[in-house]
Amino acid sequence: MNTTIASNDQNRRACRRVNVQRPCKIKNCTTGRYVAATTIDLSQHGIMVRLLQPSNLKPGDDVLIGVAMHEHQGMIQAKEMIESRVVRRLDSEDGQSILAVQFIAAIEQQNQQQSVREAA
């Protein structure tokens, strides 16, 4: 397994990211369609993935994402998938797409913190 820990100084993220490449699948909650992908990195709040096939997923789309825990894991069960939202999409000239996906639990936590700050 290829893993590297990126420091907060390097990437200015709220949480430490771990560079890890694992097979994963993404289910578009609107269409019910699945897309194969590979993880690039992950953190407590989200995950960045490289799509392995064309997809219309865009920022704001709700998805379920599942990551293979073992390099050769063949199946990812529905109960292992995490409610998430696409927050950014990067398309390259060679046709590859990268998605930044935030876990819904992290979004809800940020919203609660914002509400507390605004009430203060």
FIKOL-564308 format. One line per field, with one value per residue (C-alpha): residue number from 1; residue in one letter; x, y, z. Coordinates in Angstrom, 2 decimals, always signed. Layout:
FIKOL-564308
i = (NUM|...)
aa = (A|...)
px = (X|...)
py = (Y|...)
pz = (Z|...)
This chain:
FIKOL-564308
i = (1|2|3|4|5|6|7|8|9|10|11|12|13|14|15|16|17|18|19|20|21|22|23|24|25|26|27|28|29|30|31|32|33|34|35|36|37|38|39|40|41|42|43|44|45|46|47|48|49|50|51|52|53|54|55|56|57|58|59|60|61|62|63|64|65|66|67|68|69|70|71|72|73|74|75|76|77|78|79|80|81|82|83|84|85|86|87|88|89|90|91|92|93|94|95|96|97|98|99|100|101|102|103|104|105|106|107|108|109|110|111|112|113|114|115|116|117|118|119|120)
aa = (M|N|T|T|I|A|S|N|D|Q|N|R|R|A|C|R|R|V|N|V|Q|R|P|C|K|I|K|N|C|T|T|G|R|Y|V|A|A|T|T|I|D|L|S|Q|H|G|I|M|V|R|L|L|Q|P|S|N|L|K|P|G|D|D|V|L|I|G|V|A|M|H|E|H|Q|G|M|I|Q|A|K|E|M|I|E|S|R|V|V|R|R|L|D|S|E|D|G|Q|S|I|L|A|V|Q|F|I|A|A|I|E|Q|Q|N|Q|Q|Q|S|V|R|E|A|A)
px = (+0.00|+1.34|+0.61|+2.10|+0.93|+0.73|+1.31|-1.00|+1.88|+2.09|-1.56|-3.26|-6.09|-8.07|-7.27|-4.26|-4.58|-3.25|-2.16|-3.51|-4.51|-7.42|-10.20|-13.51|-16.97|-19.27|-23.05|-24.86|-27.83|-29.93|-29.47|-28.52|-25.58|-22.18|-18.79|-15.46|-12.66|-9.36|-8.61|-5.87|-6.00|-8.37|-8.90|-11.36|-13.63|-13.43|-11.71|-10.21|-10.71|-9.71|-12.61|-11.86|-14.73|-16.70|-19.31|-21.59|-20.98|-20.59|-20.24|-23.37|-24.25|-24.97|-23.19|-22.43|-18.76|-17.19|-13.48|-11.96|-10.30|-7.92|-6.12|-7.78|-11.22|-13.72|-16.99|-17.98|-21.29|-23.96|-23.64|-19.95|-20.70|-20.52|-23.00|-21.03|-21.26|-19.10|-17.52|-15.07|-14.37|-11.16|-11.11|-7.83|-7.22|-6.48|-10.03|-9.30|-11.53|-10.75|-13.46|-13.11|-15.83|-16.80|-18.48|-22.01|-21.19|-18.35|-20.69|-23.25|-20.51|-19.33|-22.90|-23.38|-20.12|-21.16|-24.52|-22.78|-20.41|-23.30|-25.32|-22.41)
py = (+0.00|+3.42|+5.93|+9.28|+11.73|+15.33|+17.92|+20.87|+23.21|+21.73|+21.95|+24.37|+21.95|+21.79|+18.08|+16.01|+14.18|+10.70|+9.93|+6.47|+4.72|+2.32|+1.23|+2.87|+3.30|+6.29|+6.10|+9.15|+9.50|+11.19|+8.70|+5.58|+5.01|+3.83|+5.15|+3.40|+5.52|+5.39|+7.36|+9.97|+11.10|+11.15|+12.98|+13.07|+15.38|+14.02|+12.25|+13.07|+10.55|+10.04|+8.81|+5.74|+6.34|+9.32|+10.76|+13.78|+14.21|+17.88|+20.05|+19.89|+16.30|+13.99|+10.65|+7.52|+6.58|+3.29|+2.55|-0.93|-1.60|-4.10|-3.61|-6.64|-6.33|-7.17|-5.97|-2.92|-3.43|-0.72|-0.53|+0.39|+3.45|+6.97|+9.79|+12.55|+15.56|+16.53|+19.91|+20.34|+18.81|+19.17|+18.04|+17.69|+18.07|+14.33|+13.54|+12.57|+13.90|+14.37|+14.91|+16.41|+14.85|+15.99|+13.65|+14.80|+14.43|+16.96|+19.37|+19.13|+19.73|+22.85|+24.15|+23.68|+25.50|+28.35|+28.64|+28.83|+31.56|+33.57|+33.28|+34.53)
pz = (+0.00|-0.95|+1.83|+2.70|+5.32|+4.13|+6.83|+7.49|+6.62|+3.14|+2.21|+4.67|+5.35|+8.58|+8.89|+8.00|+4.68|+3.99|+0.45|-0.29|-3.49|-3.15|-5.47|-4.66|-6.06|-6.07|-6.31|-7.66|-5.28|-7.99|-10.82|-8.86|-11.20|-9.98|-11.09|-10.54|-9.07|-7.23|-4.09|-4.17|-0.55|+2.37|+5.63|+8.49|+6.46|+2.95|+0.13|-3.26|-6.06|-9.69|-11.83|-13.95|-16.36|-17.67|-15.32|-15.07|-11.33|-10.42|-7.31|-5.18|-6.15|-3.22|-3.48|-1.53|-1.59|-0.65|-0.42|-0.59|+2.75|+1.16|-2.12|-3.75|-2.14|-4.87|-3.40|-1.38|+0.40|+0.59|+4.40|+3.97|+1.84|+3.31|+2.61|+0.91|-1.41|-4.38|-3.58|-6.47|-9.87|-11.86|-15.50|-17.36|-21.08|-21.35|-20.18|-16.60|-13.83|-10.16|-7.56|-4.09|-1.96|+1.55|+4.02|+4.95|+8.67|+8.22|+6.40|+9.21|+11.80|+9.94|+9.73|+13.48|+14.23|+11.91|+13.70|+17.10|+15.85|+14.38|+17.60|+19.72)
